[in-house]
Each structure stands twice: as structure tokens, then as C-alpha cells.
Amino acid sequence: MASVRTAYDQNVFGRTLLADATSIERWRWKVCEVVRDWGGSADAMDLVRLGVSELLSNVVKHVPDPRCYVRVLLIGGEVTVQVFDRSRKLPVVGEVPDWDAESGRGLWMLREMASGFGCEHTRHGDGKIVWFSCDLVGAFGE
């Protein structure tokens, strides 16, 4: 497995953006293009599109400051997508959601489909990171 330092030399994409409902589609396709250029499978690209949509939608809905940062890393055969925002409030992802609920389904579904998922406060405590990972060439559930 490659080190994080190697990943920063060539296998990283990052952009600062203002999250709004009209830009989510553009960003999900941009991140998907990055994953495709790294050799990502159709399943990986589908999960990345879904995940970027969910993470940026949550910034739009739940974070007063729309400034955020999207980072995509390829380390070994695993893609990790991270969204940094300026809210300290961590999302709560519980067990199987009530499918009639107004919220809570998207992150649960992403967590179930991804090979890794998490959220944590930034090192300086001025916001949070929500992330997911998947195999670059694997299928869901592998």
C-alpha cells in the first residue's frame, strides 16, 4: 500500500467550493471524472457520485457557512472522498432508518455501501470532516 506522502505527490484532487444546490451535480461529475481517470470501475464511479451528492447536500442543508473543501485520495487501490466543512456538529448515522423520515437515510445508505465511512472534528476544532472510501475497481459489497 502506498503511503499518504506518495498519494499527495500524484493521487490527490482537492477543491475549495461554495456548496449550493445548483453546484452539486457539477461536483459529483468532476469527482467521478477524477476517479475514472485513475481507472475506477463503474461501481466505484456510481458510489462516488452518490457519496459526493450526499455529503454536499448535507452541507447545503445543515451547515450555515457553505464554504467547504472536497478532497479525493487514491492510496493503493482505495479511493477516499472527504468533505471538510465549518460546522462542529457531527452527523448521527444510526441503525436502519425509518423510510418515512425526513432525513437520516442518505448517510446510512452511503455507510452501508462504502468500504469505509466516518466523521470527525478537524484537528484545529473549527469544523468537521465527513468521508467515505471504496475500492477503485471492486464492486459493491466486496
ChimeraX commands (.cxc) that place a marker at each C-alpha (Angstrom):
marker #1 position 0.00,0.00,0.00 radius 0.5
marker #1 position 1.29,3.45,-0.90 radius 0.5
marker #1 position 1.98,5.97,1.82 radius 0.5
marker #1 position -0.06,9.14,2.25 radius 0.5
marker #1 position 3.02,11.14,1.17 radius 0.5
marker #1 position 3.09,9.26,-2.16 radius 0.5
marker #1 position -0.63,9.90,-2.57 radius 0.5
marker #1 position -0.07,13.63,-2.18 radius 0.5
marker #1 position 2.59,13.56,-4.88 radius 0.5
marker #1 position 0.20,12.38,-7.58 radius 0.5
marker #1 position -3.04,10.78,-6.45 radius 0.5
marker #1 position -4.95,13.59,-4.84 radius 0.5
marker #1 position -7.61,16.02,-6.03 radius 0.5
marker #1 position -8.90,18.86,-3.89 radius 0.5
marker #1 position -11.01,21.96,-4.36 radius 0.5
marker #1 position -12.49,24.66,-2.18 radius 0.5
marker #1 position -16.08,25.42,-3.11 radius 0.5
marker #1 position -19.31,27.01,-2.01 radius 0.5
marker #1 position -21.87,24.26,-1.56 radius 0.5
marker #1 position -25.21,25.11,-3.06 radius 0.5
marker #1 position -27.93,23.03,-4.64 radius 0.5
marker #1 position -27.08,24.19,-8.14 radius 0.5
marker #1 position -23.41,23.12,-7.96 radius 0.5
marker #1 position -23.79,19.60,-6.56 radius 0.5
marker #1 position -24.29,17.99,-9.96 radius 0.5
marker #1 position -21.16,19.64,-11.34 radius 0.5
marker #1 position -19.04,18.48,-8.39 radius 0.5
marker #1 position -20.31,14.92,-8.42 radius 0.5
marker #1 position -19.34,14.62,-12.10 radius 0.5
marker #1 position -15.96,16.30,-11.55 radius 0.5
marker #1 position -15.03,13.90,-8.74 radius 0.5
marker #1 position -16.32,10.97,-10.79 radius 0.5
marker #1 position -14.10,12.10,-13.68 radius 0.5
marker #1 position -11.08,12.05,-11.36 radius 0.5
marker #1 position -11.91,8.51,-10.23 radius 0.5
marker #1 position -12.45,7.41,-13.84 radius 0.5
marker #1 position -9.05,8.84,-14.81 radius 0.5
marker #1 position -7.50,6.75,-12.02 radius 0.5
marker #1 position -9.05,3.62,-13.58 radius 0.5
marker #1 position -12.14,3.42,-11.41 radius 0.5
marker #1 position -14.78,0.80,-12.11 radius 0.5
marker #1 position -18.38,1.65,-12.96 radius 0.5
marker #1 position -19.38,0.62,-9.42 radius 0.5
marker #1 position -16.74,2.89,-7.88 radius 0.5
marker #1 position -17.89,5.82,-10.01 radius 0.5
marker #1 position -21.55,5.21,-9.11 radius 0.5
marker #1 position -20.73,5.18,-5.40 radius 0.5
marker #1 position -18.59,8.30,-5.72 radius 0.5
marker #1 position -21.43,10.17,-7.49 radius 0.5
marker #1 position -23.89,9.11,-4.79 radius 0.5
marker #1 position -21.49,9.94,-1.97 radius 0.5
marker #1 position -20.50,13.37,-3.26 radius 0.5
marker #1 position -24.17,14.23,-3.72 radius 0.5
marker #1 position -25.00,13.15,-0.19 radius 0.5
marker #1 position -22.06,14.87,1.51 radius 0.5
marker #1 position -22.50,18.17,-0.32 radius 0.5
marker #1 position -26.30,18.09,0.14 radius 0.5
marker #1 position -25.73,17.76,3.86 radius 0.5
marker #1 position -23.51,20.85,3.83 radius 0.5
marker #1 position -26.25,22.76,1.97 radius 0.5
marker #1 position -28.97,21.60,4.40 radius 0.5
marker #1 position -27.18,21.61,7.74 radius 0.5
marker #1 position -24.18,23.98,7.68 radius 0.5
marker #1 position -24.76,27.75,7.86 radius 0.5
marker #1 position -21.43,28.54,6.14 radius 0.5
marker #1 position -21.42,26.97,2.65 radius 0.5
marker #1 position -17.63,27.13,2.25 radius 0.5
marker #1 position -16.21,23.65,2.18 radius 0.5
marker #1 position -13.36,21.62,0.75 radius 0.5
marker #1 position -13.62,18.38,-1.23 radius 0.5
marker #1 position -10.59,16.09,-1.29 radius 0.5
marker #1 position -10.25,12.79,-3.13 radius 0.5
marker #1 position -7.32,10.48,-2.41 radius 0.5
marker #1 position -6.15,7.31,-4.09 radius 0.5
marker #1 position -3.98,5.22,-1.80 radius 0.5
marker #1 position -3.22,1.76,-3.11 radius 0.5
marker #1 position -6.46,0.51,-4.60 radius 0.5
marker #1 position -8.76,2.56,-2.37 radius 0.5
marker #1 position -10.43,5.88,-3.12 radius 0.5
marker #1 position -11.37,8.12,-0.21 radius 0.5
marker #1 position -13.65,11.14,-0.65 radius 0.5
marker #1 position -13.62,13.72,2.14 radius 0.5
marker #1 position -15.71,16.85,2.64 radius 0.5
marker #1 position -14.45,19.38,5.17 radius 0.5
marker #1 position -16.99,21.94,6.38 radius 0.5
marker #1 position -17.19,24.64,9.05 radius 0.5
marker #1 position -19.69,23.03,11.40 radius 0.5
marker #1 position -18.62,21.18,14.53 radius 0.5
marker #1 position -21.90,19.24,14.65 radius 0.5
marker #1 position -21.18,15.65,13.65 radius 0.5
marker #1 position -23.89,13.77,11.75 radius 0.5
marker #1 position -25.59,10.93,13.57 radius 0.5
marker #1 position -25.89,7.79,11.49 radius 0.5
marker #1 position -27.97,5.25,13.32 radius 0.5
marker #1 position -29.34,1.85,12.54 radius 0.5
marker #1 position -31.82,1.18,9.75 radius 0.5
marker #1 position -33.71,4.46,9.30 radius 0.5
marker #1 position -37.44,4.96,9.19 radius 0.5
marker #1 position -38.03,5.20,5.45 radius 0.5
marker #1 position -40.76,7.82,6.00 radius 0.5
marker #1 position -38.40,10.10,7.94 radius 0.5
marker #1 position -37.41,13.49,6.52 radius 0.5
marker #1 position -33.69,12.78,6.96 radius 0.5
marker #1 position -31.20,10.13,8.02 radius 0.5
marker #1 position -31.41,7.75,5.08 radius 0.5
marker #1 position -28.66,9.11,2.82 radius 0.5
marker #1 position -25.67,8.80,5.12 radius 0.5
marker #1 position -26.93,5.44,6.38 radius 0.5
marker #1 position -27.12,4.14,2.81 radius 0.5
marker #1 position -23.68,5.55,1.98 radius 0.5
marker #1 position -22.19,3.95,5.09 radius 0.5
marker #1 position -23.71,0.59,4.14 radius 0.5
marker #1 position -22.44,0.73,0.55 radius 0.5
marker #1 position -18.93,2.08,1.18 radius 0.5
marker #1 position -16.00,0.04,2.42 radius 0.5
marker #1 position -15.28,2.77,4.98 radius 0.5
marker #1 position -17.19,5.71,6.40 radius 0.5
marker #1 position -16.62,8.19,9.18 radius 0.5
marker #1 position -16.82,11.69,10.54 radius 0.5
marker #1 position -14.56,13.57,12.91 radius 0.5
marker #1 position -13.68,17.05,14.04 radius 0.5
marker #1 position -10.84,18.79,12.26 radius 0.5
marker #1 position -7.52,18.93,14.06 radius 0.5
marker #1 position -7.96,22.61,14.91 radius 0.5
marker #1 position -11.56,22.12,16.03 radius 0.5
marker #1 position -13.05,24.62,13.61 radius 0.5
marker #1 position -15.17,22.16,11.67 radius 0.5
marker #1 position -15.53,18.54,10.67 radius 0.5
marker #1 position -14.64,16.02,8.01 radius 0.5
marker #1 position -17.15,13.50,6.69 radius 0.5
marker #1 position -15.66,10.83,4.47 radius 0.5
marker #1 position -16.22,7.52,2.73 radius 0.5
marker #1 position -13.99,5.10,0.89 radius 0.5
marker #1 position -14.38,2.38,-1.71 radius 0.5
marker #1 position -12.26,0.07,-3.81 radius 0.5
marker #1 position -11.15,1.65,-7.05 radius 0.5
marker #1 position -12.03,-1.39,-9.14 radius 0.5
marker #1 position -14.19,-3.52,-6.84 radius 0.5
marker #1 position -17.93,-3.98,-6.82 radius 0.5
marker #1 position -20.35,-3.10,-4.03 radius 0.5
marker #1 position -20.25,-5.49,-1.12 radius 0.5
marker #1 position -16.77,-6.83,-1.87 radius 0.5
marker link #1:1,2 radius 0.2
marker link #1:2,3 radius 0.2
marker link #1:3,4 radius 0.2
marker link #1:4,5 radius 0.2
marker link #1:5,6 radius 0.2
marker link #1:6,7 radius 0.2
marker link #1:7,8 radius 0.2
marker link #1:8,9 radius 0.2
marker link #1:9,10 radius 0.2
marker link #1:10,11 radius 0.2
marker link #1:11,12 radius 0.2
marker link #1:12,13 radius 0.2
marker link #1:13,14 radius 0.2
marker link #1:14,15 radius 0.2
marker link #1:15,16 radius 0.2
marker link #1:16,17 radius 0.2
marker link #1:17,18 radius 0.2
marker link #1:18,19 radius 0.2
marker link #1:19,20 radius 0.2
marker link #1:20,21 radius 0.2
marker link #1:21,22 radius 0.2
marker link #1:22,23 radius 0.2
marker link #1:23,24 radius 0.2
marker link #1:24,25 radius 0.2
marker link #1:25,26 radius 0.2
marker link #1:26,27 radius 0.2
marker link #1:27,28 radius 0.2
marker link #1:28,29 radius 0.2
marker link #1:29,30 radius 0.2
marker link #1:30,31 radius 0.2
marker link #1:31,32 radius 0.2
marker link #1:32,33 radius 0.2
marker link #1:33,34 radius 0.2
marker link #1:34,35 radius 0.2
marker link #1:35,36 radius 0.2
marker link #1:36,37 radius 0.2
marker link #1:37,38 radius 0.2
marker link #1:38,39 radius 0.2
marker link #1:39,40 radius 0.2
marker link #1:40,41 radius 0.2
marker link #1:41,42 radius 0.2
marker link #1:42,43 radius 0.2
marker link #1:43,44 radius 0.2
marker link #1:44,45 radius 0.2
marker link #1:45,46 radius 0.2
marker link #1:46,47 radius 0.2
marker link #1:47,48 radius 0.2
marker link #1:48,49 radius 0.2
marker link #1:49,50 radius 0.2
marker link #1:50,51 radius 0.2
marker link #1:51,52 radius 0.2
marker link #1:52,53 radius 0.2
marker link #1:53,54 radius 0.2
marker link #1:54,55 radius 0.2
marker link #1:55,56 radius 0.2
marker link #1:56,57 radius 0.2
marker link #1:57,58 radius 0.2
marker link #1:58,59 radius 0.2
marker link #1:59,60 radius 0.2
marker link #1:60,61 radius 0.2
marker link #1:61,62 radius 0.2
marker link #1:62,63 radius 0.2
marker link #1:63,64 radius 0.2
marker link #1:64,65 radius 0.2
marker link #1:65,66 radius 0.2
marker link #1:66,67 radius 0.2
marker link #1:67,68 radius 0.2
marker link #1:68,69 radius 0.2
marker link #1:69,70 radius 0.2
marker link #1:70,71 radius 0.2
marker link #1:71,72 radius 0.2
marker link #1:72,73 radius 0.2
marker link #1:73,74 radius 0.2
marker link #1:74,75 radius 0.2
marker link #1:75,76 radius 0.2
marker link #1:76,77 radius 0.2
marker link #1:77,78 radius 0.2
marker link #1:78,79 radius 0.2
marker link #1:79,80 radius 0.2
marker link #1:80,81 radius 0.2
marker link #1:81,82 radius 0.2
marker link #1:82,83 radius 0.2
marker link #1:83,84 radius 0.2
marker link #1:84,85 radius 0.2
marker link #1:85,86 radius 0.2
marker link #1:86,87 radius 0.2
marker link #1:87,88 radius 0.2
marker link #1:88,89 radius 0.2
marker link #1:89,90 radius 0.2
marker link #1:90,91 radius 0.2
marker link #1:91,92 radius 0.2
marker link #1:92,93 radius 0.2
marker link #1:93,94 radius 0.2
marker link #1:94,95 radius 0.2
marker link #1:95,96 radius 0.2
marker link #1:96,97 radius 0.2
marker link #1:97,98 radius 0.2
marker link #1:98,99 radius 0.2
marker link #1:99,100 radius 0.2
marker link #1:100,101 radius 0.2
marker link #1:101,102 radius 0.2
marker link #1:102,103 radius 0.2
marker link #1:103,104 radius 0.2
marker link #1:104,105 radius 0.2
marker link #1:105,106 radius 0.2
marker link #1:106,107 radius 0.2
marker link #1:107,108 radius 0.2
marker link #1:108,109 radius 0.2
marker link #1:109,110 radius 0.2
marker link #1:110,111 radius 0.2
marker link #1:111,112 radius 0.2
marker link #1:112,113 radius 0.2
marker link #1:113,114 radius 0.2
marker link #1:114,115 radius 0.2
marker link #1:115,116 radius 0.2
marker link #1:116,117 radius 0.2
marker link #1:117,118 radius 0.2
marker link #1:118,119 radius 0.2
marker link #1:119,120 radius 0.2
marker link #1:120,121 radius 0.2
marker link #1:121,122 radius 0.2
marker link #1:122,123 radius 0.2
marker link #1:123,124 radius 0.2
marker link #1:124,125 radius 0.2
marker link #1:125,126 radius 0.2
marker link #1:126,127 radius 0.2
marker link #1:127,128 radius 0.2
marker link #1:128,129 radius 0.2
marker link #1:129,130 radius 0.2
marker link #1:130,131 radius 0.2
marker link #1:131,132 radius 0.2
marker link #1:132,133 radius 0.2
marker link #1:133,134 radius 0.2
marker link #1:134,135 radius 0.2
marker link #1:135,136 radius 0.2
marker link #1:136,137 radius 0.2
marker link #1:137,138 radius 0.2
marker link #1:138,139 radius 0.2
marker link #1:139,140 radius 0.2
marker link #1:140,141 radius 0.2
marker link #1:141,142 radius 0.2
view
